[in-house]
Amino acid sequence: ADLGSTVGSRGRQVRGRLKDAQRRPPCIVCSHGVTAVETALVRLAERSRDGAWAAALARAPFCLDHFLGLWSSAGPEASFEPVSRAQLARFEDLSERLERYAHHSSQDRRHLVTDDERSAADEATRALGGDRPATER
């Protein structure tokens, strides 16, 4: 209710009210979820030192947020470089396919859209927003 009076306001008062609105009471489930993700990222980063694990991580369809978290957990480990290169190439390929899809999707060029370009939108949704469990769909 307080946010309605914030519209049109300027300065610190707006930032303060918005920050207060984003604060949530502590939730044990949320805190366990965050801890589980952080633990998984650290363990996967450690496992990337093994060649087989690094190869699997290079092919894994991470969402952007979790890939960046994994890379952050791995730090400057030389063994993680093939993973980061492969994942960045995957995101670059996705970006290029989205560009082509956008270019080909106008009414006069729709016949040029390939299946690879058509699938890019769904892949981008998963890559940028994660993949919800089937029970939430």
C-alpha positions as CSV (number, residue, x, y, z in Angstrom):
1,A,0.0,0.0,0.0
2,D,2.9,2.4,0.7
3,L,4.3,2.0,-2.8
4,G,1.3,3.7,-4.4
5,S,2.3,7.0,-2.8
6,T,5.9,6.4,-4.1
7,V,5.0,6.7,-7.8
8,G,6.2,10.1,-9.1
9,S,8.5,10.6,-6.1
10,R,12.2,11.1,-6.4
11,G,15.4,10.5,-4.5
12,R,16.3,8.5,-1.4
13,Q,12.7,8.1,-0.2
14,V,11.8,6.0,-3.3
15,R,14.9,3.8,-3.0
16,G,14.3,3.3,0.7
17,R,10.7,2.3,0.1
18,L,11.5,0.0,-2.7
19,K,14.3,-1.6,-0.7
20,D,11.9,-2.1,2.2
21,A,9.3,-3.7,-0.1
22,Q,11.9,-6.2,-1.3
23,R,12.8,-7.4,2.2
24,R,11.2,-10.7,3.1
25,P,11.0,-12.3,6.5
26,P,13.5,-15.1,7.1
27,C,12.3,-18.4,5.5
28,I,14.0,-21.6,6.5
29,V,13.1,-23.2,3.1
30,C,14.6,-20.3,1.1
31,S,17.8,-20.3,3.2
32,H,18.2,-24.1,2.8
33,G,17.6,-23.7,-0.9
34,V,20.3,-21.0,-1.2
35,T,22.7,-23.1,0.8
36,A,22.1,-26.2,-1.3
37,V,22.8,-24.3,-4.5
38,E,26.0,-22.8,-3.1
39,T,27.2,-26.2,-1.9
40,A,26.4,-27.8,-5.3
41,L,28.3,-25.1,-7.2
42,V,31.4,-25.4,-5.0
43,R,31.3,-29.2,-5.3
44,L,30.9,-29.1,-9.1
45,A,33.7,-26.5,-9.3
46,E,36.0,-28.9,-7.3
47,R,35.0,-31.8,-9.6
48,S,35.9,-29.8,-12.7
49,R,39.5,-30.6,-11.9
50,D,38.8,-34.1,-13.1
51,G,38.8,-34.4,-16.9
52,A,35.7,-36.4,-17.2
53,W,33.8,-34.1,-14.9
54,A,35.1,-31.1,-16.8
55,A,33.9,-32.6,-20.1
56,A,30.4,-33.2,-18.6
57,L,30.2,-29.7,-17.2
58,A,31.2,-28.3,-20.5
59,R,28.2,-30.0,-22.1
60,A,25.7,-29.4,-19.3
61,P,22.8,-27.1,-20.1
62,F,23.3,-24.6,-17.2
63,C,21.1,-21.6,-16.9
64,L,23.1,-18.4,-17.1
65,D,22.8,-17.6,-13.3
66,H,24.1,-21.0,-12.3
67,F,26.8,-21.1,-14.8
68,L,28.1,-17.7,-13.6
69,G,27.9,-19.0,-10.0
70,L,29.8,-22.1,-11.0
71,W,32.5,-20.1,-12.7
72,S,32.7,-17.8,-9.7
73,S,33.1,-20.8,-7.4
74,A,35.8,-22.3,-9.7
75,G,37.7,-19.0,-9.8
76,P,40.9,-18.9,-11.9
77,E,41.4,-22.7,-11.9
78,A,43.1,-23.6,-15.2
79,S,41.1,-26.9,-15.2
80,F,37.9,-24.9,-15.5
81,E,38.9,-23.0,-18.6
82,P,37.5,-25.6,-21.1
83,V,34.2,-25.5,-19.2
84,S,34.0,-21.7,-19.4
85,R,35.0,-21.6,-23.0
86,A,32.4,-24.3,-24.0
87,Q,29.6,-22.7,-22.0
88,L,30.4,-19.2,-23.4
89,A,30.3,-20.7,-26.9
90,R,27.0,-22.3,-26.1
91,F,25.5,-18.9,-25.0
92,E,27.1,-17.2,-28.1
93,D,25.5,-19.8,-30.4
94,L,22.2,-19.3,-28.7
95,S,22.4,-15.6,-29.1
96,E,23.3,-16.0,-32.8
97,R,20.3,-18.4,-33.4
98,L,18.0,-15.9,-31.6
99,E,19.2,-13.1,-33.9
100,R,18.6,-15.3,-37.0
101,Y,15.1,-16.3,-35.7
102,A,14.2,-12.6,-35.1
103,H,15.4,-11.7,-38.6
104,H,13.6,-14.6,-40.2
105,S,10.3,-14.3,-38.2
106,S,8.8,-11.4,-40.1
107,Q,5.8,-12.4,-42.3
108,D,7.7,-12.1,-45.6
109,R,10.7,-14.2,-44.3
110,R,8.9,-16.8,-42.1
111,H,9.7,-19.5,-44.6
112,L,13.4,-19.0,-43.9
113,V,13.1,-20.0,-40.2
114,T,14.9,-23.2,-39.4
115,D,14.1,-25.7,-36.7
116,D,17.3,-24.8,-35.0
117,E,16.3,-21.1,-34.9
118,R,12.7,-22.0,-33.8
119,S,14.1,-23.9,-30.8
120,A,16.3,-21.0,-29.7
121,A,13.5,-19.2,-28.0
122,D,12.7,-22.1,-25.7
123,E,16.4,-22.6,-25.0
124,A,16.9,-19.0,-24.2
125,T,14.0,-19.1,-21.7
126,R,15.6,-22.0,-19.9
127,A,19.1,-20.4,-20.1
128,L,18.0,-17.1,-18.7
129,G,15.3,-18.1,-16.3
130,G,16.2,-21.7,-15.3
131,D,14.0,-24.7,-15.8
132,R,11.0,-25.1,-13.5
133,P,10.3,-28.6,-12.1
134,A,7.5,-30.4,-14.0
135,T,5.2,-30.1,-10.9
136,E,5.3,-26.2,-11.3
137,R,4.3,-26.1,-15.0
